[in-house]
Amino acid sequence: MGELLKHIVPTQPPTLNARLFVEQHIKSEYRSGRSVAVTFNDASPKTIDVMISHCWDEPVGTFLQHVLMVTEDRRDVGVFICFLSVYQGTPAEVDIQVTQGSQDVKNGCFAQVLTSVKQQGGQMIVISNNAVMDKGLYSRLWCVWEVFCAIKDDVPIHVHPLTGTEKHLFGEGGTGNFDPSVARCGNPSLPPSSDEVRIKAAIGAEAGWHNVRDVISGVCEYTTMFEYMISTRGCMLGPCCVKALLQAVESMPRVTQLHIIENGISESGVEALAEMLRHNHTLEWLVLTENNITDRGAEALAERLKSNRTLTELWLNQNNISDRGAQALAKMLKQNNTLTMLLLDKNNITDRGAQALAEMLRHNHTLETLVLEKNNITDRGAEALAEMLKQNHTLTTLMLWGNNITDRGAQALRDVADEKGVSLDL
């Protein structure tokens, strides 16, 4: 994708969309019956692992940059983008590729691509754009068909976080007014095309439109962007995309909550996030559930949060954090005096990490909730936490369910928790 950005997107007005780009550049430069993708991959053909679902109204440079953001860590995968993968010849040449010579749209190009994606264990990535926010991406029937096929074939669907708000997908009316049965192909002022007739017949034969609406609305985990919160789930963000998302946070001074959930941002992504926290003075909630940030990511966050004075809630559950990361967070909490909630459940923390956190809580006077459920803590760690509770006067909730604590450790905790009025979950 980097090669495409460098070689086939010349300096053009930022408004040049994919449709105009095809007409002005691709059709004139690629005339041999071979698409852009085939030409670029001639020496080393690729199977298709990722299908990009989009419409052609976005600025082409911005669109390709958005693609790069979510594929940059997977340089060897084959990415299907229709205007680059299908040869843009005459209408008849395009039609034979899209239909694959069949009048049944279920045998067409896009359905077959998704079958390949499923066989490769790949995914669909949905990329909308600001030009369609009035009616939404799913006012376009080809986009409805693509996501319908992906759902039917159990292909994972990820929505790009920078163009994935409810308006981007479903328009001004949101999911409440979403009606895929009125989606159109091409110019909506013209009579229905043959593509439109075939797609609607295929969807209608397999499922009622009401069911299609509910399924699409439910499966597409869209990005939530309010004045005070940005939340994105399951988008598989690469480091560049994380940085772009953080720039959006910094450009929205009233954002107090950032939720990045199930995105696999990994260590490099969280290091960029940690660096942002050095300058940010508005973020109060940071939710990083299930991102595989590991100890390295926990250490990066801990270092930056030593001097942070605004963050009150930090969710690091399901991140493959072990004792090393827990110890780094414990050291941070000796200096930090604003954090009130720390979630570390479903990690790999043992007694050593629990002891470090217990020692920290002897000195910390702000943390109110500590969640350590489903780790590898035994009676030894439980007893250290019980001793801590005798001296701590601010912790009100301690959650330890799903560890390896026997009756001995549980009783030691209950005795102190009952006396101090601490809510205890074992």
VOPAGU-2260 file (C-alpha; in pm, 1 decimal, decimal comma):
REM VOPAGU-2260
SITE   aa  ch    i         X         Y         Z
SITE  MET   A    0       0,0       0,0       0,0
SITE  GLY   A    1     291,6     229,4      64,4
SITE  GLU   A    2     400,2     173,3    -296,8
SITE  LEU   A    3      54,0     269,4    -418,7
SITE  LEU   A    4      61,6     589,8    -218,0
SITE  LYS   A    5     402,3     671,6    -356,7
SITE  HIS   A    6     355,9     578,5    -721,8
SITE  ILE   A    7      -6,6     589,2    -832,2
SITE  VAL   A    8    -148,1     880,9    -631,0
SITE  PRO   A    9       4,2    1190,8    -789,8
SITE  THR   A   10     -23,5    1538,9    -644,2
SITE  GLN   A   11    -390,3    1613,4    -684,1
SITE  PRO   A   12    -654,9    1832,3    -521,0
SITE  PRO   A   13    -759,8    1673,9    -189,2
SITE  THR   A   14   -1114,2    1644,1    -325,9
SITE  LEU   A   15   -1015,1    1393,1    -597,7
SITE  ASN   A   16   -1227,2    1090,5    -514,2
SITE  ALA   A   17   -1179,7     728,6    -613,8
SITE  ARG   A   18   -1436,3     754,5    -894,3
SITE  LEU   A   19   -1253,0    1046,3   -1059,7
SITE  PHE   A   20    -917,0     885,4    -991,3
SITE  VAL   A   21   -1024,8     578,6   -1187,5
SITE  GLU   A   22   -1145,7     789,2   -1479,6
SITE  GLN   A   23    -851,9    1030,6   -1490,5
SITE  HIS   A   24    -561,0     800,2   -1409,1
SITE  ILE   A   25    -623,8     428,2   -1383,4
SITE  LYS   A   26    -812,9     389,3   -1710,1
SITE  SER   A   27    -547,3     580,8   -1903,4
SITE  GLU   A   28    -245,1     414,4   -1741,1
SITE  TYR   A   29    -364,1      53,3   -1711,9
SITE  ARG   A   30    -496,2     -57,7   -2051,5
SITE  SER   A   31    -357,5    -408,8   -2094,0
SITE  GLY   A   32    -647,9    -593,2   -1933,2
SITE  ARG   A   33    -453,4    -614,2   -1606,4
SITE  SER   A   34    -564,9    -432,6   -1293,7
SITE  VAL   A   35    -342,3    -218,2   -1074,4
SITE  ALA   A   36    -319,0    -495,6    -813,5
SITE  VAL   A   37    -225,2    -761,7   -1068,5
SITE  THR   A   38      39,1    -533,2   -1219,3
SITE  PHE   A   39     197,9    -451,5    -883,0
SITE  ASN   A   40     197,4    -814,2    -766,5
SITE  ASP   A   41     291,8    -977,1   -1095,4
SITE  ALA   A   42     619,4   -1120,1    -965,7
SITE  SER   A   43     469,5   -1244,8    -639,9
SITE  PRO   A   44      91,8   -1305,9    -657,0
SITE  LYS   A   45     -94,8   -1293,1    -327,2
SITE  THR   A   46    -396,6   -1470,0    -189,4
SITE  ILE   A   47    -661,2   -1235,9     -50,8
SITE  ASP   A   48    -661,7   -1209,3     328,4
SITE  VAL   A   49    -836,8    -874,6     373,5
SITE  MET   A   50   -1131,8    -726,8     186,3
SITE  ILE   A   51   -1180,7    -351,7     210,0
SITE  SER   A   52   -1548,1    -253,4     192,1
SITE  HIS   A   53   -1597,0     110,6      91,8
SITE  CYS   A   54   -1764,6     336,3    -161,0
SITE  TRP   A   55   -1596,2     552,0    -423,5
SITE  ASP   A   56   -1675,3     896,8    -290,1
SITE  GLU   A   57   -1378,7     941,7     -57,0
SITE  PRO   A   58   -1061,2    1138,6    -142,5
SITE  VAL   A   59    -842,6     863,4    -281,5
SITE  GLY   A   60    -524,4     969,8     -99,2
SITE  THR   A   61    -699,6     980,9     237,1
SITE  PHE   A   62    -867,0     646,6     168,5
SITE  LEU   A   63    -538,3     471,3      87,5
SITE  GLN   A   64    -378,1     621,0     398,7
SITE  HIS   A   65    -666,9     481,8     605,0
SITE  VAL   A   66    -609,5     140,3     447,3
SITE  LEU   A   67    -239,8     160,7     529,4
SITE  MET   A   68    -317,1     246,2     891,6
SITE  VAL   A   69    -495,2     -85,2     948,9
SITE  THR   A   70    -270,4    -307,0     735,3
SITE  GLU   A   71      78,1    -166,0     799,7
SITE  ASP   A   72     171,3    -442,7    1044,5
SITE  ARG   A   73      72,0    -710,4     792,1
SITE  ARG   A   74     282,2    -632,0     488,8
SITE  ASP   A   75     257,2    -979,4     332,7
SITE  VAL   A   76    -120,7   -1004,9     325,5
SITE  GLY   A   77    -325,3    -966,7       9,7
SITE  VAL   A   78    -569,2    -674,9      30,0
SITE  PHE   A   79    -868,7    -655,3    -205,6
SITE  ILE   A   80    -977,4    -301,8    -299,7
SITE  CYS   A   81   -1230,2    -317,0    -580,7
SITE  PHE   A   82   -1114,9     -21,5    -793,9
SITE  LEU   A   83    -754,7    -143,7    -777,2
SITE  SER   A   84    -818,2    -519,0    -795,5
SITE  VAL   A   85   -1076,0    -519,6   -1076,3
SITE  TYR   A   86    -949,5    -417,5   -1421,1
SITE  GLN   A   87   -1114,6     -82,9   -1500,1
SITE  GLY   A   88   -1185,0    -137,8   -1868,9
SITE  THR   A   89   -1504,9    -102,9   -2065,4
SITE  PRO   A   90   -1840,6    -149,9   -1889,6
SITE  ALA   A   91   -1861,8    -498,0   -2041,9
SITE  GLU   A   92   -1511,0    -587,8   -1918,5
SITE  VAL   A   93   -1588,4    -467,8   -1568,4
SITE  ASP   A   94   -1921,6    -649,1   -1569,0
SITE  ILE   A   95   -1773,0    -986,7   -1663,5
SITE  GLN   A   96   -1525,0    -958,5   -1375,9
SITE  VAL   A   97   -1785,7    -851,8   -1121,0
SITE  THR   A   98   -2044,2   -1110,4   -1224,1
SITE  GLN   A   99   -1793,6   -1383,5   -1311,4
SITE  GLY   A  100   -2025,6   -1463,8   -1601,0
SITE  SER   A  101   -2317,0   -1550,8   -1374,7
SITE  GLN   A  102   -2651,8   -1381,7   -1335,6
SITE  ASP   A  103   -2656,2   -1499,6    -973,1
SITE  VAL   A  104   -2480,3   -1237,0    -759,2
SITE  LYS   A  105   -2391,5   -1511,1    -509,7
SITE  ASN   A  106   -2144,2   -1642,1    -767,7
SITE  GLY   A  107   -2000,9   -1297,5    -835,2
SITE  CYS   A  108   -1663,9   -1144,9    -761,1
SITE  PHE   A  109   -1727,4   -1003,0    -414,9
SITE  ALA   A  110   -1888,6   -1317,1    -275,6
SITE  GLN   A  111   -1597,8   -1525,3    -408,3
SITE  VAL   A  112   -1342,7   -1285,7    -261,1
SITE  LEU   A  113   -1504,4   -1322,6      81,5
SITE  THR   A  114   -1493,1   -1701,7      45,0
SITE  SER   A  115   -1117,1   -1671,4     -10,8
SITE  VAL   A  116   -1087,3   -1437,2     287,9
SITE  LYS   A  117   -1264,0   -1692,0     506,5
SITE  GLN   A  118   -1036,9   -1973,8     385,2
SITE  GLN   A  119    -731,8   -1762,5     470,0
SITE  GLY   A  120    -865,1   -1678,1     817,1
SITE  GLY   A  121    -882,3   -1313,4     714,6
SITE  GLN   A  122   -1123,4   -1028,3     772,4
SITE  MET   A  123   -1328,9    -750,6     618,3
SITE  ILE   A  124   -1236,8    -392,4     703,4
SITE  VAL   A  125   -1510,0    -133,2     651,6
SITE  ILE   A  126   -1389,2     217,0     560,4
SITE  SER   A  127   -1651,7     486,8     525,0
SITE  ASN   A  128   -1590,3     857,3     461,7
SITE  ASN   A  129   -1725,5    1200,6     548,6
SITE  ALA   A  130   -1894,8    1242,9     209,9
SITE  VAL   A  131   -2162,6     984,0     293,1
SITE  MET   A  132   -2243,0    1086,4     649,4
SITE  ASP   A  133   -2585,0    1224,5     552,2
SITE  LYS   A  134   -2719,4     883,9     445,6
SITE  GLY   A  135   -2439,5     653,9     560,7
SITE  LEU   A  136   -2222,8     393,2     389,6
SITE  TYR   A  137   -2505,4     139,3     407,4
SITE  SER   A  138   -2725,8     349,7     185,1
SITE  ARG   A  139   -2502,9     194,2     -85,7
SITE  LEU   A  140   -2635,2    -146,8    -188,7
SITE  TRP   A  141   -2299,4    -298,0    -284,9
SITE  CYS   A  142   -2175,0    -220,2      66,8
SITE  VAL   A  143   -2486,9    -384,0     212,9
SITE  TRP   A  144   -2423,3    -690,9      -4,8
SITE  GLU   A  145   -2059,6    -714,3     100,9
SITE  VAL   A  146   -2131,2    -697,7     472,7
SITE  PHE   A  147   -2428,0    -934,9     428,0
SITE  CYS   A  148   -2196,0   -1192,1     264,1
SITE  ALA   A  149   -1931,3   -1143,4     533,5
SITE  ILE   A  150   -2187,8   -1201,6     807,9
SITE  LYS   A  151   -2328,5   -1505,7     629,9
SITE  ASP   A  152   -1980,1   -1656,0     585,9
SITE  ASP   A  153   -1868,3   -1571,8     942,8
SITE  VAL   A  154   -1589,7   -1344,3     819,9
SITE  PRO   A  155   -1474,7   -1109,9    1099,4
SITE  ILE   A  156   -1576,7    -748,8    1033,6
SITE  HIS   A  157   -1373,3    -453,8    1160,0
SITE  VAL   A  158   -1480,2     -92,9    1117,4
SITE  HIS   A  159   -1210,0     171,3    1071,0
SITE  PRO   A  160   -1217,0     392,5    1381,7
SITE  LEU   A  161   -1149,3     721,5    1204,9
SITE  THR   A  162   -1444,9     680,2     968,3
SITE  GLY   A  163   -1655,7     446,4    1172,1
SITE  THR   A  164   -1905,8     651,2    1368,2
SITE  GLU   A  165   -2275,1     568,7    1357,8
SITE  LYS   A  166   -2327,3     852,8    1110,1
SITE  HIS   A  167   -2051,4     721,2     884,9
SITE  LEU   A  168   -2223,9     384,2     861,9
SITE  PHE   A  169   -2594,9     456,7     898,0
SITE  GLY   A  170   -2634,5     829,3     829,0
SITE  GLU   A  171   -2803,5    1108,9    1019,4
SITE  GLY   A  172   -3088,8     883,0    1131,0
SITE  GLY   A  173   -2854,4     628,1    1291,4
SITE  THR   A  174   -2934,9     260,9    1335,5
SITE  GLY   A  175   -3290,6     345,4    1442,1
SITE  ASN   A  176   -3380,8     464,0    1091,4
SITE  PHE   A  177   -3150,0     229,8     900,2
SITE  ASP   A  178   -3334,6      49,8     619,7
SITE  PRO   A  179   -3111,0    -155,1     386,1
SITE  SER   A  180   -3404,4    -238,0     158,5
SITE  VAL   A  181   -3394,6     116,0      13,4
SITE  ALA   A  182   -3018,1     113,3     -50,0
SITE  ARG   A  183   -2922,4     184,7    -411,7
SITE  CYS   A  184   -2645,6     111,3    -659,5
SITE  GLY   A  185   -2501,8     401,5    -852,2
SITE  ASN   A  186   -2703,0     719,4    -911,8
SITE  PRO   A  187   -3024,1     701,0    -703,4
SITE  SER   A  188   -3204,1     934,1    -945,0
SITE  LEU   A  189   -3183,1     668,4   -1219,3
SITE  PRO   A  190   -3395,5     352,5   -1249,7
SITE  PRO   A  191   -3264,4      41,3   -1068,2
SITE  SER   A  192   -2966,5    -118,7   -1241,2
SITE  SER   A  193   -2932,0    -488,6   -1314,5
SITE  ASP   A  194   -2685,6    -513,0   -1024,1
SITE  GLU   A  195   -2946,8    -368,5    -790,9
SITE  VAL   A  196   -3212,3    -612,7    -905,2
SITE  ARG   A  197   -2980,4    -912,8    -860,9
SITE  ILE   A  198   -2856,7    -807,9    -515,5
SITE  LYS   A  199   -3202,7    -737,3    -377,4
SITE  ALA   A  200   -3334,8   -1066,2    -515,4
SITE  ALA   A  201   -3048,0   -1259,4    -355,6
SITE  ILE   A  202   -3083,8   -1095,0     -13,8
SITE  GLY   A  203   -3462,1   -1122,8     -20,7
SITE  ALA   A  204   -3442,8   -1493,1    -101,9
SITE  GLU   A  205   -3210,0   -1571,3     189,9
SITE  ALA   A  206   -3336,2   -1344,9     469,2
SITE  GLY   A  207   -3606,6   -1092,7     535,8
SITE  TRP   A  208   -3496,9    -732,4     511,2
SITE  HIS   A  209   -3594,0    -675,8     874,5
SITE  ASN   A  210   -3350,8    -949,6     980,1
SITE  VAL   A  211   -3080,7    -807,1     755,3
SITE  ARG   A  212   -3119,6    -465,3     916,1
SITE  ASP   A  213   -3092,7    -605,0    1268,8
SITE  VAL   A  214   -2794,3    -824,5    1189,7
SITE  ILE   A  215   -2595,5    -549,5    1016,3
SITE  SER   A  216   -2673,9    -300,7    1292,9
SITE  GLY   A  217   -2564,3    -552,1    1556,6
SITE  VAL   A  218   -2247,8    -685,4    1394,8
SITE  CYS   A  219   -2093,3    -352,4    1296,7
SITE  GLU   A  220   -1919,5    -229,1    1611,0
SITE  TYR   A  221   -1898,5     135,3    1517,4
SITE  THR   A  222   -1676,0     398,8    1672,7
SITE  THR   A  223   -1845,6     626,5    1920,8
SITE  MET   A  224   -1730,7     987,5    1907,8
SITE  PHE   A  225   -1901,4    1221,7    2146,9
SITE  GLU   A  226   -1780,1    1558,8    2262,7
SITE  TYR   A  227   -1643,8    1388,5    2575,3
SITE  MET   A  228   -1562,1    1032,4    2461,4
SITE  ILE   A  229   -1398,9     835,1    2180,1
SITE  SER   A  230   -1459,1     460,4    2183,1
SITE  THR   A  231   -1352,2     200,6    1929,0
SITE  ARG   A  232   -1368,4    -179,7    1944,3
SITE  GLY   A  233   -1221,0    -454,5    1730,9
SITE  CYS   A  234   -1059,9    -241,4    1457,8
SITE  MET   A  235    -711,6    -398,9    1463,1
SITE  LEU   A  236    -529,4     -65,5    1476,2
SITE  GLY   A  237    -173,2     -36,4    1350,4
SITE  PRO   A  238      67,7     212,1    1510,9
SITE  CYS   A  239      -6,3     482,7    1250,0
SITE  CYS   A  240    -376,8     447,5    1313,3
SITE  VAL   A  241    -321,8     471,2    1688,8
SITE  LYS   A  242    -126,6     792,8    1635,5
SITE  ALA   A  243    -402,2     934,6    1414,4
SITE  LEU   A  244    -659,7     845,7    1677,3
SITE  LEU   A  245    -451,3    1016,2    1944,3
SITE  GLN   A  246    -428,5    1326,2    1726,5
SITE  ALA   A  247    -808,1    1325,7    1715,6
SITE  VAL   A  248    -811,5    1313,0    2096,5
SITE  GLU   A  249    -572,1    1606,6    2119,8
SITE  SER   A  250    -781,2    1808,5    1874,6
SITE  MET   A  251   -1092,8    1756,5    2090,0
SITE  PRO   A  252   -1007,5    1927,2    2420,7
SITE  ARG   A  253   -1332,4    1821,4    2586,5
SITE  VAL   A  254   -1266,1    1448,2    2542,1
SITE  THR   A  255   -1230,2    1296,4    2888,0
SITE  GLN   A  256   -1270,1     927,3    2798,0
SITE  LEU   A  257   -1074,5     714,8    2549,3
SITE  HIS   A  258   -1181,4     351,4    2502,9
SITE  ILE   A  259    -964,3     132,2    2275,8
SITE  ILE   A  260   -1098,3    -221,8    2314,6
SITE  GLU   A  261    -994,8    -543,8    2137,4
SITE  ASN   A  262    -776,4    -359,5    1889,0
SITE  GLY   A  263    -444,8    -537,3    1929,0
SITE  ILE   A  264    -255,8    -207,3    1950,7
SITE  SER   A  265      31,4    -397,7    2115,9
SITE  GLU   A  266     344,5    -246,5    2268,6
SITE  SER   A  267     430,4      12,9    2003,2
SITE  GLY   A  268      77,5     151,1    2000,1
SITE  VAL   A  269      59,6     188,4    2375,7
SITE  GLU   A  270     399,2     357,1    2381,3
SITE  ALA   A  271     259,2     626,4    2150,3
SITE  LEU   A  272     -39,3     650,7    2382,1
SITE  ALA   A  273     185,7     683,8    2684,5
SITE  GLU   A  274     374,9     965,2    2515,4
SITE  MET   A  275      46,5    1146,0    2451,0
SITE  LEU   A  276     -35,1    1126,1    2822,3
SITE  ARG   A  277     272,5    1336,1    2895,3
SITE  HIS   A  278     104,2    1637,7    2732,5
SITE  ASN   A  279    -263,4    1558,4    2787,0
SITE  HIS   A  280    -439,4    1735,5    3073,5
SITE  THR   A  281    -802,5    1641,2    3007,1
SITE  LEU   A  282    -826,3    1261,3    2983,0
SITE  GLU   A  283    -990,3    1108,1    3290,3
SITE  TRP   A  284   -1074,7     753,7    3174,3
SITE  LEU   A  285    -844,6     529,4    2970,7
SITE  VAL   A  286    -983,9     187,0    2875,4
SITE  LEU   A  287    -738,6     -48,3    2699,3
SITE  THR   A  288    -913,6    -382,6    2744,5
SITE  GLU   A  289    -773,7    -675,0    2542,4
SITE  ASN   A  290    -494,0    -513,2    2345,0
SITE  ASN   A  291    -194,4    -734,0    2427,9
SITE  ILE   A  292      10,0    -441,2    2554,9
SITE  THR   A  293     223,3    -678,9    2769,7
SITE  ASP   A  294     467,6    -570,1    3041,3
SITE  ARG   A  295     645,5    -333,8    2804,1
SITE  GLY   A  296     324,9    -138,9    2743,9
SITE  ALA   A  297     238,7    -138,3    3113,9
SITE  GLU   A  298     584,4      -1,6    3193,9
SITE  ALA   A  299     550,1     275,4    2934,6
SITE  LEU   A  300     213,7     379,7    3077,5
SITE  ALA   A  301     342,7     361,1    3434,3
SITE  GLU   A  302     634,5     590,2    3358,4
SITE  ARG   A  303     410,9     859,2    3206,9
SITE  LEU   A  304     141,7     831,2    3472,4
SITE  LYS   A  305     379,8     906,5    3757,7
SITE  SER   A  306     327,2    1275,5    3692,9
SITE  ASN   A  307     -22,1    1267,3    3539,3
SITE  ARG   A  308    -276,7    1470,9    3736,1
SITE  THR   A  309    -603,5    1405,8    3551,2
SITE  LEU   A  310    -650,6    1031,7    3485,2
SITE  THR   A  311    -878,2     867,1    3742,3
SITE  GLU   A  312    -962,4     530,2    3581,3
SITE  LEU   A  313    -722,6     291,4    3405,7
SITE  TRP   A  314    -850,2     -36,5    3257,3
SITE  LEU   A  315    -572,7    -279,1    3159,9
SITE  ASN   A  316    -763,8    -605,6    3176,3
SITE  GLN   A  317    -679,1    -890,3    2935,1
SITE  ASN   A  318    -343,5    -754,2    2825,4
SITE  ASN   A  319     -93,3   -1031,4    2898,0
SITE  ILE   A  320      58,9    -832,0    3183,7
SITE  SER   A  321     271,2   -1028,5    3431,6
SITE  ASP   A  322     446,1    -942,9    3758,6
SITE  ARG   A  323     694,5    -711,6    3586,5
SITE  GLY   A  324     416,2    -490,3    3457,0
SITE  ALA   A  325     231,8    -503,4    3790,2
SITE  GLN   A  326     548,3    -395,8    3971,9
SITE  ALA   A  327     592,2     -99,8    3735,9
SITE  LEU   A  328     232,7       7,5    3797,7
SITE  ALA   A  329     284,3     -30,7    4172,6
SITE  LYS   A  330     584,4     204,0    4162,7
SITE  MET   A  331     379,3     453,2    3963,3
SITE  LEU   A  332     101,1     449,0    4221,5
SITE  LYS   A  333     343,7     549,4    4494,7
SITE  GLN   A  334     375,5     885,1    4315,1
SITE  ASN   A  335      41,3     922,3    4139,1
SITE  ASN   A  336    -230,0    1081,7    4352,1
SITE  THR   A  337    -525,5    1099,3    4112,2
SITE  LEU   A  338    -596,8     741,4    4000,1
SITE  THR   A  339    -898,9     597,4    4181,4
SITE  MET   A  340    -964,9     277,8    3981,0
SITE  LEU   A  341    -723,7      20,7    3836,3
SITE  LEU   A  342    -842,8    -288,6    3649,2
SITE  LEU   A  343    -588,5    -566,9    3601,4
SITE  ASP   A  344    -815,7    -869,0    3574,4
SITE  LYS   A  345    -749,2   -1157,4    3331,6
SITE  ASN   A  346    -374,3   -1105,4    3318,3
SITE  ASN   A  347     -80,1   -1322,2    3434,5
SITE  ILE   A  348      -9,5   -1164,3    3772,7
SITE  THR   A  349     114,6   -1394,3    4050,8
SITE  ASP   A  350     189,6   -1344,2    4420,5
SITE  ARG   A  351     495,0   -1133,3    4340,0
SITE  GLY   A  352     284,1    -878,7    4152,0
SITE  ALA   A  353      14,5    -886,6    4420,4
SITE  GLN   A  354     275,8    -823,3    4690,0
SITE  ALA   A  355     412,7    -524,1    4497,5
SITE  LEU   A  356      64,2    -377,9    4466,7
SITE  ALA   A  357      -3,4    -445,9    4835,4
SITE  GLU   A  358     313,6    -263,9    4935,4
SITE  MET   A  359     215,3      27,7    4712,7
SITE  LEU   A  360    -125,0      57,5    4876,5
SITE  ARG   A  361      40,2     117,6    5211,2
SITE  HIS   A  362     150,8     453,8    5068,4
SITE  ASN   A  363    -120,6     539,2    4817,0
SITE  HIS   A  364    -413,4     744,7    4945,9
SITE  THR   A  365    -633,3     780,5    4637,5
SITE  LEU   A  366    -698,1     436,3    4483,7
SITE  GLU   A  367   -1048,9     318,6    4570,4
SITE  THR   A  368   -1097,5      14,4    4343,9
SITE  LEU   A  369    -846,4    -257,8    4254,0
SITE  VAL   A  370    -955,3    -545,3    4029,4
SITE  LEU   A  371    -729,3    -853,5    4015,1
SITE  GLU   A  372    -980,4   -1120,2    3913,5
SITE  LYS   A  373    -866,7   -1424,2    3711,6
SITE  ASN   A  374    -493,0   -1395,2    3768,2
SITE  ASN   A  375    -258,9   -1647,9    3933,9
SITE  ILE   A  376    -262,8   -1520,4    4291,8
SITE  THR   A  377    -248,1   -1769,7    4581,0
SITE  ASP   A  378    -282,7   -1742,6    4960,2
SITE  ARG   A  379      56,0   -1575,6    4981,8
SITE  GLY   A  380     -57,6   -1282,5    4769,4
SITE  ALA   A  381    -394,7   -1273,7    4945,4
SITE  GLU   A  382    -228,8   -1248,0    5287,0
SITE  ALA   A  383      -9,5    -960,0    5164,8
SITE  LEU   A  384    -321,2    -778,3    5047,2
SITE  ALA   A  385    -490,9    -848,3    5381,0
SITE  GLU   A  386    -200,2    -694,8    5569,4
SITE  MET   A  387    -218,8    -392,4    5340,9
SITE  LEU   A  388    -587,6    -341,6    5418,5
SITE  LYS   A  389    -502,7    -298,3    5787,0
SITE  GLN   A  390    -309,6      19,4    5702,8
SITE  ASN   A  391    -493,4     148,8    5395,4
SITE  HIS   A  392    -785,7     385,7    5453,1
SITE  THR   A  393    -902,9     464,1    5098,6
SITE  LEU   A  394    -954,7     130,9    4918,1
SITE  THR   A  395   -1324,7      47,5    4914,7
SITE  THR   A  396   -1338,5    -238,2    4658,9
SITE  LEU   A  397   -1101,0    -531,5    4610,5
SITE  MET   A  398   -1192,8    -797,1    4353,2
SITE  LEU   A  399   -1001,1   -1125,5    4352,8
SITE  TRP   A  400   -1247,6   -1380,3    4218,1
SITE  GLY   A  401   -1103,3   -1653,6    3995,3
SITE  ASN   A  402    -755,8   -1678,4    4151,9
SITE  ASN   A  403    -598,0   -1972,2    4339,2
SITE  ILE   A  404    -688,3   -1851,6    4687,1
SITE  THR   A  405    -791,7   -2118,1    4938,5
SITE  ASP   A  406   -1007,0   -2077,9    5249,5
SITE  ARG   A  407    -700,8   -1969,0    5448,8
SITE  GLY   A  408    -624,2   -1670,2    5229,2
SITE  ALA   A  409    -991,4   -1587,1    5183,2
SITE  GLN   A  410   -1052,2   -1579,9    5556,6
SITE  ALA   A  411    -754,7   -1351,4    5617,2
SITE  LEU   A  412    -900,2   -1107,1    5366,4
SITE  ARG   A  413   -1256,3   -1131,2    5498,7
SITE  ASP   A  414   -1152,5   -1062,7    5856,7
SITE  VAL   A  415    -990,8    -731,5    5762,5
SITE  ALA   A  416   -1241,4    -635,8    5492,2
SITE  ASP   A  417   -1535,9    -678,7    5729,6
SITE  GLU   A  418   -1366,8    -463,5    5989,4
SITE  LYS   A  419   -1271,9    -189,0    5740,1
SITE  GLY   A  420   -1594,9    -195,5    5537,7
SITE  VAL   A  421   -1418,5    -296,4    5214,9
SITE  SER   A  422   -1627,8    -464,8    4944,2
SITE  LEU   A  423   -1453,9    -795,6    4871,5
SITE  ASP   A  424   -1521,6   -1030,2    4579,8
SITE  LEU   A  425   -1364,0   -1372,3    4615,4
